[in-house]
């Protein structure tokens, strides 16, 4: 279930502090994704960026935060840019991973339908264990790998690493079974 991150500022700030102590944070440290959020950007202005939390809810008010999904909006390009995804918890990967993936697809769908954006751009540090999943998502969604920037990220383990860039257009996404399932599951009409 998606929640607006602004309502959970203290919790998210604590999660960031804890993440910095984990070995896997090296994959996040070479990019702006591990920077603490500028909360003022997400409070009132939906047209500058979106910041969601994925949660497994026990009831309306209580639940476990599974991860975050955020992006900035480029109004001129009508694009979701700097798209960042962090899965906080690897416990029960089958159930939690499914919920998190559904929330991720919902966020992409909201960007394409409610905000009328036409494109999504994101990147991953090469070697990050999630890289293979992003490559698979790209194949399933009609996205494409734009290219690889050589030694573009300096990670916490003091290594310069390559960064792979991706893009996905709404018109291509909604031609796939994955895109069509988003329309069926979440409703809304794509702006393509």
N, C-alpha and C positions, 0 to 999 in steps of 0.2 A: 504494500500500500504506500502510495506517495504522500509525503508530508513536506511542507515548506520548511526549509532549513532555518529560516530566520527565527522561527518559534523555538528552536533548540540550540541557540547560540552557545550557552555554557557547556552543554553536552558535547557539541562539536569541537569546541576549543579544547576540552579535556581529551577527546579522542585524538586530536592532532598531537597533543603533548605525548600521549602514549605511543602513537605511531612512530614518532621520532626515535623511540628507543628500540624499535624492532628492526631486524636485519632487512626486511623487505622494503623499508623506507628508502633504501638506496635507489630503488626504481622510480620513486616519486620525487626524490630530491633534486633531480636535474631539470625539473620543469616547475612552472608556477603552481602546479596542482597541490604541492605540499605547503604552499604559503597559506598562512591563516587568511580566511576570507575577509574582504572588506565589506562588512555587514551593511554599510550605508548603501552600497550598490544594489543590494537585493531587497531592501525594505519596501520602497514605494514604487520603484521604477522597473516595471516588467520589460521595458524596451531596451534596457541596458544589459540585462542578463537574467538567467534563471538558476535557482539553486534548490534542488530537491534532496530529500532523504528517502531511502527505501527502508521500509519497516515491516517486520512481521508482527502484526497486531494481534494481541490476545483479546482485546476488546477496544472500544472506541478511544480510550485514553492511554492504555498501557501497551507497550510492545518493545521489541528488541530492534534497535537500529542496525540494519544490515550493511548500509553503505551510502555513498553520496553520488549525485550526478549533477554537474553544473556546466554551464557554458555562458559565453558572452554572445551578444547579438551584434552583428555588423548590419546596420540598417541599409547601407548603400548596396551591399552584396546580397542582402536578404539571406544571411547565413548564420547558422549556429557555429561559432568558432571557439577555439580553446576548449573544446569539449573534453571534460575530465570526469573520470569514473574511478571511484575507490570503493572496493569491497572490503569493509572493515573486518569481517568475521568469516573464517573458513570452516567453522564448525557446521556439521550437517550440510555438506556442500550440495547434496542432491536437492533437498527441500529449499534451503536458503538461496542456493544458486538459481533455482527456478523462479522464486519470488523476485529476486534481484533482477534477473533478465527480463521478466515481464515488466517491471518498473522502468528499466532502461528503454525497452521498446515503447512504453507509454510516453516517456519523456521525449523521445525522438518524434513520435506521432503528434504530440502536443505542439512541438516546434513547427512541424510541417503543416498542421491543420489550424490550430487556434492562433498561432502567430504568423501564419502565412509565409514561413521561411521556405526557401527553395533548395538549400544546400546545408550539409553538415561537414565540418572539417575537424580532424583530430589527429593525434600522433601518439607514438609509443616509443620508449627507449628500446632499441634493439637488444635482445637478450632477456628482456623482461618475460617472465613465464606467461604473462597474459598475451604476448605478441601473437602466438598461434591462434588464440581465440579471436583476436581482432582480424587476422587474416581470414579465418573461417567466416566471421560475420560479414566481412567484405564480399566474399564469394556468394553468400546466401542473400545478400541485400542488393546486389548489383553495384556495390561501391567499387572503388579502385584505389590501388596503391599509387600515390602520386610520385613518390620517390623516397630516397634515403639521403638525409643530410649527414655528412661525415663529421664525426667528433663534435656534435652539436650540443651535447649535454654533459655537464660535469657532475658526477654523482657523489654521494656521501663517502664512497670508498675511494675517492680521489682518482677516479678514472674518467677520461673523456670517452663518451660513448656515442654511437650513431643513433639517429632518430628517424623512424619511418613515419611518413606522412600519408594520410588517407583522406578521401572525400567521398561523399554520397549525395546524389541529387534526389530530391523527392520524386520526380517523374520516373526515375529508374527504380527506386525503392518500391513504389506501389505497383510495379509490374511483376514483382516477385510474390511467391506464396507467403513469404514472411510479411511483406507490406500489406497484402490483401487480408491476412489474418489480423493485423492491427486495426484495419477499418472495421472488421467484423467484431472484434473483441472490445475496442475502445470507442467506436463510433466516430463521428466527424467525417468531413469530406476534405481530402487533400487539395491543396492549392497548387495544382499542376497544370 
